[in-house]
Amino acid sequence: MEIRITVIAVYFSGVLLLGHLARRRLGEGASEYFLAGRTLGGLVLIGTMAATNFSAFTVFGTSGAGYRAGLSFFPIMAFGTGFMALTFWLVGRQAWRLGREHGFVTPSELVHYLYRSKPLAAIMAAVLVVFTVPYVALQPMAAGEVVQQLFGLPQWVGATVVTGVLVLYTLRGGLRAVAWTDVFQGLLMISVMLLALGMVASHYGGWSTALAAALDNEPALFSRPGLGATYTPAIWFSFLALWFYCDPMFPQLFQRFYAARDERAVGRTMLFYPLICTIAFAPPVLIGVLGHLAAPGLSAKEADAILPLVMMSIGGDLVGTLVLAAGLAALMSTMDSQLLTLSSIFSRDLWPVFTRRQVTSVSASRVFVVVLALLGLVVALTTDATILELGVSAFTGLAALFPTVLFGLHLRQPRAPAAIASIVAGEAIVVASHLGALPAHGFLSAIPVMVSATVVYLVVHFLTGPVGLPAISSTHRGFILAFSAIFLLAMDFWRWNETGALVLGLPLWCWYFVGLSALQTVLTRLMLDKDRYLRSHAASRE
């Protein structure tokens, strides 16, 4: 028990120290507190972007899904989340440029500029808050599981303590503290999760032997649709499309576009993101699969605790606690960013609507950090949903915002009525699906949400004025077609219901998706180089 207490105490002390050191470099004003002075370079931006996206959902939700369904969840997360990096180019670069030119801090401020509509900006802000709070709740929810496994304390104790620690350094250091603690916590999470996977495999006789035992025990874990026939082609497509629509709408990710030092930093993040996703998502899924050897027969809710169960029984006090600290790192590196971003949205976008008064100081915004943290904690302690269920519900609501941002940035004459109708239609489908009033016909409810939000936007846009389609060069059209081809190749439905050949203990179809992510990286490199050449050539002609 002393070892466990020491490891967790050292970890908490480390993140608080980083927050304190970052505080010493903190300037004045909203741009400094919420965006680190717009100075995040490539490495720090990559680290904080990845760590912010890799939450309790990544470590505990993904390992739980790996336990419930098997390896089929690996490409959904690794390839799907990595492919989402394309939106860094479609949305992120433009958001960075406009944010720097006009001093934007929140996503809603960009939307207000694009559409010249205060009601639309308020609707955008409200949706961001409403659907990010359940995502916030995932983090203390998982923290309670970790502390319960470590110390046998009630879940509410762990959830409360972890929430308190991250609120302390977020209040003091703003995004500069959050970004540096994200880098530390992200590196800790990935390195320790790789160590954990190695230990679990070694415990069961080595990599090949352990995977062979899992295959013999539950063959469905190595095929699609997976154990319990979970990931049908329709569900598979739904998840890959959902990540593309919803991830860039996570307000904590969107705000990091503003915080980039330059456009090159955004490009580097896009370039390395597929590789980082592959490395980050493989260990928790595989540990979930191998968890059947250690703890068979867990229920859906119990499966979310498979990582703590396995590592505390196999790793011993020191390594087991280190692994669970990595899980805490993942959830804390997301929740701190969520609280910081939500407080900026609430103070800058919503509070003036409610009170007709502007929040003029960063100190007042800090109050919202505490309030929103308490709200997330309450949701975490009262919900019966699994981490995956709660996450998907939040992601679906955020996905309805994507057409408004994408078309607003790229259409020549975006119009507020189209955007408002799109959001209202999308969120109405979210509510109807939640109430069971709208069948999804085998797809996730996110698909009718995304389709309705997109179609309604375009229809209203075409009916209310000039079309104003964007001018796309032949070069960019070629890259769009190439990325579309990669996405279509990910719909490899002809491989369903078969395990196929094994390479290094894993089905060949798993390696196929690693190859698609590598192909995406190569294509991204070519696109960034070509874009840089075109811009430099245009500048020289001027």
VEXDREN-2710 file (C-alpha; in Angstrom, 1 decimal):
% VEXDREN-2710
k/r/px/py/pz
1/MET/0.0/0.0/0.0
2/GLU/2.9/2.4/0.7
3/ILE/4.2/1.9/-2.8
4/ARG/0.8/2.7/-4.3
5/ILE/0.5/5.9/-2.2
6/THR/4.0/7.0/-3.1
7/VAL/3.6/6.5/-6.8
8/ILE/0.3/8.4/-6.9
9/ALA/1.6/11.2/-4.7
10/VAL/4.7/11.6/-6.9
11/TYR/2.5/11.8/-10.0
12/PHE/0.1/14.4/-8.5
13/SER/3.1/16.4/-7.2
14/GLY/4.7/16.3/-10.7
15/VAL/1.6/17.7/-12.5
16/LEU/1.1/20.4/-9.8
17/LEU/4.8/21.4/-10.1
18/LEU/4.5/21.7/-13.9
19/GLY/1.4/23.8/-13.5
20/HIS/3.2/26.1/-11.0
21/LEU/6.2/26.5/-13.3
22/ALA/4.0/27.4/-16.2
23/ARG/2.2/30.0/-14.0
24/ARG/5.5/31.8/-13.7
25/ARG/5.5/32.5/-17.4
26/LEU/1.8/33.4/-17.5
27/GLY/1.0/36.9/-18.9
28/GLU/-2.2/38.8/-18.7
29/GLY/-5.3/38.6/-20.8
30/ALA/-7.6/36.0/-22.2
31/SER/-5.3/35.1/-25.1
32/GLU/-2.5/34.2/-22.7
33/TYR/-4.7/32.4/-20.2
34/PHE/-6.8/30.4/-22.7
35/LEU/-4.4/30.1/-25.6
36/ALA/-0.9/30.3/-24.1
37/GLY/-0.3/33.5/-26.0
38/ARG/-0.8/31.7/-29.3
39/THR/2.8/30.4/-29.1
40/LEU/2.5/26.6/-29.0
41/GLY/5.2/25.1/-31.4
42/GLY/5.1/21.9/-33.3
43/LEU/6.1/19.4/-30.6
44/VAL/4.1/20.9/-27.8
45/LEU/1.1/21.4/-30.0
46/ILE/1.3/17.7/-31.2
47/GLY/1.7/16.6/-27.6
48/THR/-1.2/18.6/-26.2
49/MET/-3.5/17.9/-29.1
50/ALA/-3.0/14.1/-28.8
51/ALA/-3.1/14.0/-25.0
52/THR/-6.2/16.1/-25.0
53/ASN/-7.9/13.7/-27.4
54/PHE/-6.7/10.6/-25.6
55/SER/-9.0/10.6/-22.5
56/ALA/-10.4/8.0/-20.2
57/PHE/-12.3/6.9/-23.3
58/THR/-8.9/5.9/-24.8
59/VAL/-7.6/4.0/-21.9
60/PHE/-10.6/2.6/-20.0
61/GLY/-13.3/2.8/-22.7
62/THR/-11.1/1.3/-25.4
63/SER/-9.8/-1.5/-23.2
64/GLY/-13.4/-2.2/-22.1
65/ALA/-14.5/-2.2/-25.8
66/GLY/-11.6/-4.5/-26.6
67/TYR/-12.8/-6.9/-23.9
68/ARG/-16.4/-6.8/-25.0
69/ALA/-15.8/-7.1/-28.8
70/GLY/-12.2/-7.8/-29.6
71/LEU/-9.6/-6.5/-32.1
72/SER/-12.3/-5.1/-34.4
73/PHE/-12.3/-2.0/-32.2
74/PHE/-8.6/-1.3/-32.9
75/PRO/-9.0/0.1/-36.5
76/ILE/-12.2/1.9/-35.5
77/MET/-10.1/3.9/-33.0
78/ALA/-6.6/3.9/-34.5
79/PHE/-7.3/4.4/-38.2
80/GLY/-10.6/6.3/-37.6
81/THR/-9.1/8.9/-35.2
82/GLY/-6.0/9.2/-37.3
83/PHE/-8.0/9.8/-40.4
84/MET/-9.7/12.7/-38.6
85/ALA/-6.4/14.5/-38.9
86/LEU/-7.5/15.5/-42.4
87/THR/-9.8/18.0/-40.7
88/PHE/-6.7/19.8/-39.3
89/TRP/-6.2/20.9/-42.9
90/LEU/-9.9/21.4/-43.8
91/VAL/-10.8/23.3/-40.6
92/GLY/-7.6/23.8/-38.5
93/ARG/-5.5/25.9/-40.8
94/GLN/-8.3/28.3/-41.6
95/ALA/-9.3/28.6/-38.0
96/TRP/-5.7/29.3/-37.0
97/ARG/-5.4/32.1/-39.7
98/LEU/-8.6/33.8/-38.8
99/GLY/-8.1/33.4/-35.1
100/ARG/-4.7/35.1/-35.3
101/GLU/-6.1/37.9/-37.5
102/HIS/-9.1/38.7/-35.4
103/GLY/-8.2/37.5/-31.9
104/PHE/-10.7/34.7/-31.6
105/VAL/-10.6/32.6/-28.4
106/THR/-13.6/30.4/-28.7
107/PRO/-15.1/28.4/-31.6
108/SER/-18.3/30.5/-31.4
109/GLU/-16.4/33.7/-32.0
110/LEU/-15.2/32.3/-35.3
111/VAL/-18.8/31.2/-36.2
112/HIS/-20.0/34.7/-35.4
113/TYR/-17.4/36.2/-37.7
114/LEU/-18.2/33.8/-40.5
115/TYR/-22.0/34.3/-40.4
116/ARG/-22.4/37.7/-38.7
117/SER/-25.1/36.2/-36.5
118/LYS/-25.2/36.5/-32.7
119/PRO/-28.1/34.0/-32.3
120/LEU/-26.1/31.4/-34.3
121/ALA/-23.0/32.0/-32.1
122/ALA/-25.1/31.6/-29.0
123/ILE/-26.6/28.3/-30.3
124/MET/-23.2/27.0/-31.2
125/ALA/-21.8/27.8/-27.7
126/ALA/-24.8/26.2/-26.0
127/VAL/-24.5/23.0/-27.9
128/LEU/-20.7/22.8/-27.2
129/VAL/-21.3/23.1/-23.5
130/VAL/-24.3/20.8/-23.3
131/PHE/-22.6/17.9/-25.2
132/THR/-19.1/18.4/-23.7
133/VAL/-20.2/18.1/-20.1
134/PRO/-21.0/14.4/-20.5
135/TYR/-17.6/14.0/-22.1
136/VAL/-16.1/15.8/-19.1
137/ALA/-17.9/13.3/-16.8
138/LEU/-16.1/10.4/-18.4
139/GLN/-12.9/11.5/-16.7
140/PRO/-13.9/11.5/-13.0
141/MET/-16.0/8.4/-13.7
142/ALA/-12.9/6.5/-14.7
143/ALA/-10.8/8.1/-12.0
144/GLY/-13.1/6.6/-9.4
145/GLU/-12.5/3.2/-10.9
146/VAL/-8.8/3.6/-10.7
147/VAL/-8.7/4.8/-7.0
148/GLN/-11.1/2.1/-6.0
149/GLN/-8.8/-0.6/-7.5
150/LEU/-5.7/1.0/-5.9
151/PHE/-7.0/1.8/-2.4
152/GLY/-10.4/0.2/-2.1
153/LEU/-12.0/3.6/-1.6
154/PRO/-15.5/4.5/-2.8
155/GLN/-15.6/5.7/-6.4
156/TRP/-16.8/9.2/-5.4
157/VAL/-13.5/9.7/-3.4
158/GLY/-11.2/9.1/-6.4
159/ALA/-13.4/11.1/-8.7
160/THR/-13.4/14.1/-6.3
161/VAL/-9.7/14.0/-5.5
162/VAL/-8.6/13.8/-9.2
163/THR/-11.1/16.6/-10.1
164/GLY/-9.6/18.8/-7.3
165/VAL/-6.0/18.3/-8.4
166/LEU/-6.5/19.2/-12.0
167/VAL/-8.7/22.2/-11.1
168/LEU/-5.8/23.5/-9.0
169/TYR/-3.2/23.6/-11.8
170/THR/-5.8/24.7/-14.5
171/LEU/-6.8/27.6/-12.3
172/ARG/-3.2/28.7/-11.8
173/GLY/-1.6/28.2/-15.2
174/GLY/-4.2/28.3/-17.9
175/LEU/-3.4/26.6/-21.2
176/ARG/0.3/27.0/-20.8
177/ALA/0.1/24.8/-17.7
178/VAL/-2.4/22.5/-19.4
179/ALA/-0.2/22.1/-22.5
180/TRP/2.9/21.2/-20.6
181/THR/1.2/18.8/-18.3
182/ASP/-0.5/17.3/-21.4
183/VAL/2.9/16.6/-22.9
184/PHE/4.1/15.0/-19.7
185/GLN/0.9/13.0/-19.2
186/GLY/0.7/11.9/-22.8
187/LEU/4.2/10.6/-22.9
188/LEU/3.6/8.8/-19.6
189/MET/0.4/7.3/-20.9
190/ILE/1.8/5.9/-24.1
191/SER/5.1/4.6/-22.6
192/VAL/3.5/2.9/-19.6
193/MET/0.7/1.4/-21.7
194/LEU/3.3/-0.2/-24.0
195/LEU/5.0/-1.5/-20.9
196/ALA/1.7/-2.8/-19.5
197/LEU/1.0/-4.7/-22.8
198/GLY/4.4/-6.3/-22.7
199/MET/3.9/-7.4/-19.1
200/VAL/0.5/-8.9/-19.8
201/ALA/1.8/-10.8/-22.9
202/SER/4.9/-12.0/-20.9
203/HIS/2.6/-13.2/-18.1
204/TYR/0.8/-15.5/-20.5
205/GLY/3.9/-16.9/-22.1
206/GLY/5.0/-14.2/-24.5
207/TRP/3.4/-12.3/-27.4
208/SER/2.6/-15.2/-29.7
209/THR/1.6/-17.6/-27.0
210/ALA/-0.7/-15.1/-25.3
211/LEU/-2.5/-14.1/-28.5
212/ALA/-2.8/-17.8/-29.5
213/ALA/-4.4/-18.6/-26.1
214/ALA/-6.8/-15.7/-26.5
215/LEU/-7.7/-16.9/-30.1
216/ASP/-8.3/-20.4/-28.9
217/ASN/-10.4/-19.1/-26.0
218/GLU/-12.6/-16.7/-28.0
219/PRO/-12.0/-16.9/-31.8
220/ALA/-14.6/-14.1/-32.4
221/LEU/-12.2/-11.7/-30.7
222/PHE/-9.9/-11.8/-33.7
223/SER/-12.6/-11.3/-36.4
224/ARG/-15.3/-8.9/-37.4
225/PRO/-18.0/-8.2/-36.4
226/GLY/-16.2/-9.3/-33.2
227/LEU/-17.5/-11.0/-30.0
228/GLY/-21.2/-10.6/-29.8
229/ALA/-21.4/-9.5/-33.5
230/THR/-20.9/-5.9/-32.3
231/TYR/-19.3/-4.2/-35.2
232/THR/-21.4/-4.8/-38.3
233/PRO/-20.4/-3.0/-41.5
234/ALA/-23.0/-0.4/-40.7
235/ILE/-21.7/0.3/-37.2
236/TRP/-18.1/0.2/-38.6
237/PHE/-18.9/2.9/-41.1
238/SER/-20.8/4.9/-38.5
239/PHE/-17.8/5.1/-36.1
240/LEU/-15.4/6.1/-38.8
241/ALA/-17.7/8.8/-40.1
242/LEU/-18.5/10.0/-36.6
243/TRP/-14.8/10.6/-35.6
244/PHE/-14.4/12.6/-38.8
245/TYR/-17.4/14.8/-38.0
246/CYS/-17.2/15.1/-34.2
247/ASP/-13.5/15.2/-33.2
248/PRO/-12.7/18.6/-34.7
249/MET/-15.8/19.9/-32.9
250/PHE/-14.4/19.0/-29.5
251/PRO/-14.0/22.5/-28.2
252/GLN/-10.8/21.7/-26.4
253/LEU/-9.2/20.5/-29.7
254/PHE/-10.7/23.4/-31.7
255/GLN/-9.2/25.9/-29.4
256/ARG/-5.7/24.5/-29.9
257/PHE/-5.9/25.6/-33.6
258/TYR/-5.9/29.1/-32.3
259/ALA/-3.0/28.4/-29.9
260/ALA/-0.6/27.2/-32.6
261/ARG/2.5/29.4/-33.1
262/ASP/2.2/29.1/-36.9
263/GLU/0.6/27.2/-39.7
264/ARG/3.5/24.9/-39.9
265/ALA/2.8/23.6/-36.4
266/VAL/-0.8/22.7/-37.4
267/GLY/0.6/20.9/-40.5
268/ARG/3.1/18.9/-38.4
269/THR/0.3/17.8/-36.0
270/MET/-1.7/16.6/-39.0
271/LEU/1.3/14.7/-40.3
272/PHE/2.1/12.7/-37.2
273/TYR/-1.4/12.2/-35.8
274/PRO/-2.1/8.8/-37.6
275/LEU/1.1/7.3/-36.3
276/ILE/0.4/8.6/-32.8
277/CYS/-3.1/7.2/-32.9
278/THR/-1.9/3.7/-34.0
279/ILE/0.6/3.6/-31.1
280/ALA/-1.8/4.9/-28.5
281/PHE/-4.8/2.7/-29.2
282/ALA/-3.1/-0.6/-29.8
283/PRO/-2.2/-1.4/-26.2
284/PRO/-5.6/-0.8/-24.5
285/VAL/-7.4/-2.8/-27.1
286/LEU/-5.0/-5.7/-26.9
287/ILE/-5.0/-5.6/-23.1
288/GLY/-8.8/-5.8/-23.3
289/VAL/-8.6/-8.9/-25.5
290/LEU/-6.0/-10.6/-23.3
291/GLY/-8.1/-9.7/-20.3
292/HIS/-10.4/-12.7/-21.2
293/LEU/-7.5/-14.9/-20.0
294/ALA/-7.4/-13.2/-16.6
295/ALA/-11.1/-12.3/-15.9
296/PRO/-13.6/-14.0/-18.2
297/GLY/-17.3/-13.4/-18.0
298/LEU/-17.4/-9.7/-17.1
299/SER/-20.5/-7.7/-17.8
300/ALA/-20.5/-4.7/-20.1
301/LYS/-20.2/-2.2/-17.2
302/GLU/-17.5/-4.3/-15.4
303/ALA/-15.5/-4.5/-18.6
304/ASP/-14.5/-0.8/-18.3
305/ALA/-12.4/-1.8/-15.3
306/ILE/-10.5/-4.6/-17.1
307/LEU/-7.3/-2.6/-17.2
308/PRO/-7.1/-2.0/-13.5
309/LEU/-8.2/-5.6/-12.8
310/VAL/-5.5/-7.1/-15.0
311/MET/-2.7/-4.8/-14.0
312/MET/-3.1/-4.9/-10.3
313/SER/-3.1/-8.7/-10.4
314/ILE/-0.2/-9.1/-12.8
315/GLY/2.0/-6.0/-12.4
316/GLY/2.3/-5.9/-8.6
317/ASP/2.1/-2.7/-6.6
318/LEU/4.8/-0.7/-8.4
319/VAL/4.1/-1.4/-12.1
320/GLY/0.4/-1.9/-11.6
321/THR/0.1/1.5/-10.0
322/LEU/2.3/3.1/-12.7
323/VAL/-0.1/1.7/-15.3
324/LEU/-3.1/3.1/-13.5
325/ALA/-1.3/6.4/-13.1
326/ALA/-1.0/6.4/-16.9
327/GLY/-4.7/6.0/-17.0
328/LEU/-5.1/9.0/-14.7
329/ALA/-2.7/10.9/-17.0
330/ALA/-5.0/10.2/-20.0
331/LEU/-8.2/11.4/-18.3
332/MET/-6.6/14.4/-16.6
333/SER/-4.9/15.6/-19.8
334/THR/-8.4/15.7/-21.3
335/MET/-10.5/17.0/-18.5
336/ASP/-8.2/20.0/-17.7
337/SER/-8.5/21.1/-21.3
338/GLN/-12.2/20.6/-21.4
339/LEU/-12.7/22.7/-18.3
340/LEU/-10.5/25.5/-19.5
341/THR/-12.2/25.6/-22.9
342/LEU/-15.7/25.4/-21.5
343/SER/-15.0/28.2/-19.1
344/SER/-13.9/30.4/-22.0
345/ILE/-17.1/29.6/-23.9
346/PHE/-19.3/30.1/-20.9
347/SER/-17.7/33.4/-19.9
348/ARG/-17.2/34.9/-23.4
349/ASP/-20.2/33.5/-25.3
350/LEU/-23.0/32.6/-23.0
351/TRP/-22.7/34.7/-19.9
352/PRO/-23.2/38.0/-21.9
353/VAL/-26.4/36.4/-23.5
354/PHE/-27.8/35.5/-20.0
355/THR/-26.8/38.7/-18.2
356/ARG/-26.1/41.3/-20.9
357/ARG/-22.8/41.9/-19.2
358/GLN/-19.3/41.1/-20.5
359/VAL/-16.8/39.1/-18.4
360/THR/-13.9/41.5/-18.4
361/SER/-11.3/39.6/-16.3
362/VAL/-9.7/36.2/-16.5
363/SER/-10.3/35.8/-12.7
364/ALA/-14.0/35.7/-13.3
365/SER/-13.6/33.0/-15.9
366/ARG/-11.8/30.9/-13.3
367/VAL/-15.0/30.6/-11.4
368/PHE/-16.6/28.8/-14.3
369/VAL/-13.7/26.3/-14.3
370/VAL/-14.8/25.3/-10.8
371/VAL/-18.5/25.3/-11.6
372/LEU/-18.1/23.2/-14.7
373/ALA/-15.8/20.7/-12.9
374/LEU/-18.5/20.2/-10.2
375/LEU/-21.1/19.7/-12.9
376/GLY/-19.0/17.0/-14.6
377/LEU/-18.4/15.4/-11.3
378/VAL/-22.1/15.2/-10.5
379/VAL/-22.9/13.6/-13.9
380/ALA/-20.1/11.1/-13.3
381/LEU/-21.4/10.0/-9.9
382/THR/-25.0/9.6/-11.1
383/THR/-24.9/8.0/-14.5
384/ASP/-25.3/4.2/-15.1
385/ALA/-23.9/4.4/-18.7
386/THR/-20.7/2.7/-19.8
387/ILE/-17.7/5.0/-20.8
388/LEU/-18.3/4.1/-24.4
389/GLU/-22.0/4.8/-24.3
390/LEU/-21.6/8.1/-22.5
391/GLY/-18.8/9.1/-24.9
392/VAL/-20.8/8.3/-28.1
393/SER/-23.8/10.2/-26.8
394/ALA/-21.6/13.3/-26.4
395/PHE/-19.8/12.8/-29.7
396/THR/-23.1/12.5/-31.6
397/GLY/-24.4/15.9/-30.4
398/LEU/-21.1/17.6/-31.3
399/ALA/-21.0/16.1/-34.8
400/ALA/-24.1/18.1/-35.8
401/LEU/-21.9/21.2/-35.6
402/PHE/-19.4/20.1/-38.3
403/PRO/-21.3/21.3/-41.4
404/THR/-21.8/24.8/-39.9
405/VAL/-18.0/25.2/-39.4
406/LEU/-16.8/23.4/-42.6
407/PHE/-19.2/25.2/-44.9
408/GLY/-18.7/28.5/-43.1
409/LEU/-15.0/28.3/-43.7
410/HIS/-15.1/27.2/-47.4
411/LEU/-18.3/28.5/-49.0
412/ARG/-18.0/32.0/-50.5
413/GLN/-21.3/33.3/-49.0
414/PRO/-22.2/31.2/-45.9
415/ARG/-25.6/32.2/-44.5
416/ALA/-26.8/32.0/-40.9
417/PRO/-30.3/30.5/-41.7
418/ALA/-28.6/27.5/-43.3
419/ALA/-26.4/27.0/-40.3
420/ILE/-29.2/27.5/-37.7
421/ALA/-31.5/25.1/-39.5
422/SER/-28.6/22.5/-39.8
423/ILE/-27.9/22.6/-36.1
424/VAL/-31.5/22.5/-35.1
425/ALA/-32.2/19.6/-37.4
426/GLY/-29.2/17.6/-36.2
427/GLU/-29.9/18.1/-32.5
428/ALA/-33.6/17.3/-33.1
429/ILE/-32.5/13.9/-34.5
430/VAL/-30.2/13.4/-31.4
431/VAL/-33.2/14.0/-29.1
432/ALA/-35.5/11.7/-31.1
433/SER/-32.9/8.9/-31.2
434/HIS/-32.3/9.2/-27.5
435/LEU/-36.0/8.9/-26.9
436/GLY/-36.2/5.8/-29.2
437/ALA/-38.5/7.6/-31.6
438/LEU/-36.2/7.3/-34.7
439/PRO/-34.8/4.0/-35.9
440/ALA/-31.2/4.1/-37.2
441/HIS/-31.6/0.9/-39.4
442/GLY/-28.5/-0.7/-38.1
443/PHE/-26.3/2.4/-38.0
444/LEU/-25.3/4.5/-35.0
445/SER/-27.8/7.3/-34.4
446/ALA/-24.9/9.6/-35.4
447/ILE/-25.5/8.8/-39.1
448/PRO/-29.0/10.3/-39.4
449/VAL/-27.7/13.2/-37.3
450/MET/-24.8/13.9/-39.6
451/VAL/-26.8/13.3/-42.8
452/SER/-29.7/15.6/-41.7
453/ALA/-27.3/18.4/-40.5
454/THR/-25.4/18.3/-43.8
455/VAL/-28.4/18.0/-46.2
456/VAL/-30.5/20.6/-44.3
457/TYR/-27.6/23.1/-44.5
458/LEU/-27.1/22.6/-48.2
459/VAL/-30.8/22.7/-49.0
460/VAL/-31.4/25.9/-47.0
461/HIS/-28.2/27.5/-48.4
462/PHE/-29.3/26.8/-52.0
463/LEU/-32.8/28.1/-51.4
464/THR/-31.8/31.4/-49.7
465/GLY/-29.4/33.0/-52.2
466/PRO/-26.4/32.6/-54.5
467/VAL/-24.7/29.2/-54.2
468/GLY/-21.2/30.6/-53.7
469/LEU/-19.3/27.3/-54.1
470/PRO/-15.6/27.4/-53.1
471/ALA/-12.9/27.5/-55.8
472/ILE/-10.9/24.3/-55.6
473/SER/-7.7/23.9/-57.6
474/SER/-7.0/20.8/-59.6
475/THR/-4.2/19.9/-57.2
476/HIS/-6.5/20.1/-54.1
477/ARG/-9.2/18.1/-55.9
478/GLY/-6.7/15.4/-56.6
479/PHE/-5.7/15.2/-52.9
480/ILE/-9.4/15.2/-51.8
481/LEU/-10.0/12.2/-54.2
482/ALA/-7.0/10.4/-52.8
483/PHE/-8.0/10.8/-49.2
484/SER/-11.6/9.8/-50.1
485/ALA/-10.1/6.6/-51.7
486/ILE/-8.3/5.8/-48.4
487/PHE/-11.6/6.1/-46.5
488/LEU/-13.4/3.9/-49.0
489/LEU/-10.6/1.3/-48.7
490/ALA/-11.3/1.3/-45.0
491/MET/-14.7/-0.1/-45.8
492/ASP/-13.3/-3.6/-46.5
493/PHE/-16.6/-5.4/-46.0
494/TRP/-15.4/-8.4/-48.1
495/ARG/-13.2/-9.4/-45.2
496/TRP/-16.1/-9.7/-42.7
497/ASN/-16.7/-12.8/-40.7
498/GLU/-13.2/-14.2/-41.2
499/THR/-10.0/-14.0/-39.1
500/GLY/-7.7/-14.7/-42.0
501/ALA/-3.9/-15.2/-41.9
502/LEU/-2.0/-14.1/-38.8
503/VAL/1.1/-12.0/-38.8
504/LEU/3.0/-11.7/-35.5
505/GLY/-0.1/-13.1/-33.8
506/LEU/-2.5/-10.5/-35.2
507/PRO/-4.9/-10.9/-38.2
508/LEU/-3.7/-9.6/-41.5
509/TRP/-6.7/-7.2/-41.6
510/CYS/-5.3/-5.4/-38.5
511/TRP/-2.1/-4.7/-40.4
512/TYR/-4.0/-3.6/-43.4
513/PHE/-5.3/-0.7/-41.4
514/VAL/-1.8/0.1/-40.1
515/GLY/-0.8/0.3/-43.8
516/LEU/-3.7/2.6/-44.6
517/SER/-2.6/5.0/-41.8
518/ALA/0.9/4.9/-43.2
519/LEU/-0.5/5.7/-46.6
520/GLN/-2.4/8.6/-45.2
521/THR/0.8/9.9/-43.6
522/VAL/2.7/9.7/-46.9
523/LEU/-0.2/11.5/-48.7
524/THR/-0.3/14.2/-46.1
525/ARG/3.4/14.8/-46.5
526/LEU/3.0/15.2/-50.2
527/MET/0.0/17.5/-49.7
528/LEU/1.8/19.8/-47.3
529/ASP/4.9/20.0/-49.5
530/LYS/2.8/20.8/-52.5
531/ASP/0.8/23.4/-50.7
532/ARG/3.9/25.1/-49.4
533/TYR/5.4/25.1/-52.9
534/LEU/2.2/26.7/-54.4
535/ARG/2.1/29.4/-51.7
536/SER/5.8/30.2/-52.1
537/HIS/5.5/30.3/-55.9
538/ALA/2.5/32.6/-55.7
539/ALA/4.3/34.9/-53.2
540/SER/7.4/35.1/-55.6
541/ARG/5.1/36.1/-58.5
542/GLU/3.7/38.9/-56.5
END
